[in-house]
Amino acid sequence: MAEPEGDPWQPGDDVPAYVWLMNEGDKSDRLVGASSPNAESVSIVDANGKTLPDGVELPPDKLQQLEPTDNHLLLRDVREVVRGGDFMKITLNFEKAGSVTFNIQSQVPVYDSSPSPSE
């Protein structure tokens, strides 16, 4: 998830999330949706924040980067405070590959001088 700018993300905020996806299959697939128990909804959007109703194409053997200047995920109306370093569960839904759930981490802001958990 994008690093909070200044204060942590607050309940009700829309939080951008970026992932890299690699289709290791021999046929195209498509990211068609996403969800998180920590947000009202998760949208797949373009760089301008416009929802992509058809999702994102994932050609075989090609890295697809969902980044701020391109298509990416948007967690809408987060339900709790999110600080840099916090994790949230997210489920990605693919047209052919089904669903995958994992934890996504909020980037630690560069201005955050607090010690990391390992220190």
C-alpha distance (Angstrom), angle and dihedral (degrees) to the residues before:
residue distance angle dihedral
M1 . . .
A2 3.75 . .
E3 3.75 115.4 .
P4 3.79 114.4 -99.8
E5 3.80 111.8 -106.9
G6 3.79 106.3 -129.8
D7 3.79 105.6 -35.2
P8 3.83 124.5 35.1
W9 3.79 118.9 -87.7
Q10 3.81 108.2 -84.1
P11 3.82 131.6 -144.1
G12 3.80 107.2 -80.7
D13 3.82 94.6 30.4
D14 3.80 122.1 126.6
V15 3.80 107.8 -128.1
P16 3.82 123.2 -160.8
A17 3.81 116.3 -136.1
Y18 3.78 127.4 -164.3
V19 3.79 127.8 -159.1
W20 3.77 138.2 166.9
L21 3.79 115.2 -133.5
M22 3.79 126.7 -164.7
N23 3.79 120.3 -166.0
E24 3.80 103.5 -152.2
G25 3.79 92.5 178.9
D26 3.79 125.5 99.3
K27 3.83 94.5 -119.0
S28 3.78 132.9 57.9
D29 3.78 118.8 -94.6
R30 3.78 132.0 -176.0
L31 3.79 135.0 -136.0
V32 3.80 99.5 -131.4
G33 3.77 103.6 171.1
A34 3.78 149.7 -15.1
S35 3.79 139.5 -155.2
S36 3.78 140.6 -173.1
P37 3.80 131.7 -168.0
N38 3.82 85.6 -138.7
A39 3.82 95.4 61.7
E40 3.77 137.4 49.7
S41 3.80 88.5 -124.2
V42 3.79 142.8 -21.3
S43 3.79 120.4 -132.1
I44 3.78 131.5 -166.3
V45 3.82 104.4 -133.1
D46 3.79 140.0 175.6
A47 3.82 124.4 -120.0
N48 3.83 89.6 -81.3
G49 3.81 93.6 52.4
K50 3.83 94.8 -106.0
T51 3.81 112.3 146.7
L52 3.80 115.3 -111.7
P53 3.83 102.8 -143.6
D54 3.83 92.5 -171.2
G55 3.80 93.6 50.0
V56 3.79 124.0 -140.5
E57 3.81 127.4 -46.5
L58 3.81 115.6 -124.3
P59 3.81 109.9 -161.0
P60 3.81 116.8 -157.4
D61 3.80 117.8 -89.0
K62 3.81 93.8 5.0
L63 3.78 130.1 114.7
Q64 3.80 112.0 -125.4
Q65 3.80 112.1 -159.5
L66 3.78 116.4 -157.1
E67 3.81 98.3 -159.9
P68 3.83 138.9 158.5
T69 3.81 94.2 -96.7
D70 3.81 93.1 48.3
N71 3.79 139.3 26.0
H72 3.81 113.3 -30.2
L73 3.80 144.1 150.2
L74 3.80 124.8 -85.1
L75 3.81 119.5 -159.5
R76 3.80 102.4 -151.0
D77 3.79 122.7 -149.5
V78 3.81 99.0 -4.4
R79 3.79 111.5 -146.2
E80 3.80 100.5 -141.4
V81 3.80 142.8 27.3
V82 3.82 111.2 -76.8
R83 3.79 118.0 -158.8
G84 3.77 127.1 -173.0
G85 3.81 108.0 -79.1
D86 3.83 94.9 25.9
F87 3.80 119.2 128.7
M88 3.82 130.0 -138.2
K89 3.79 130.1 -172.1
I90 3.77 115.2 -116.6
T91 3.80 131.0 180.0
L92 3.79 120.5 -152.7
N93 3.81 117.4 -158.1
F94 3.78 119.2 -151.1
E95 3.80 126.2 -166.1
K96 3.83 94.2 -128.4
A97 3.80 107.3 9.6
G98 3.81 95.7 53.3
S99 3.80 122.6 -141.6
V100 3.79 132.7 -24.7
T101 3.82 123.8 -170.2
F102 3.78 123.2 -161.8
N103 3.82 141.9 144.5
I104 3.77 119.0 -90.6
Q105 3.80 119.6 -159.8
S106 3.77 128.1 -139.1
Q107 3.79 109.5 -125.6
V108 3.77 113.8 -107.6
P109 3.81 107.9 -116.6
V110 3.78 114.5 -114.2
Y111 3.80 89.1 -127.5
D112 3.84 92.1 57.9
S113 3.81 107.6 105.7
S114 3.80 96.1 174.9
P115 3.81 114.7 122.8
S116 3.79 118.2 -94.9
P117 3.82 117.7 -112.9
S118 3.81 90.4 -101.8
E119 3.82 94.3 56.6
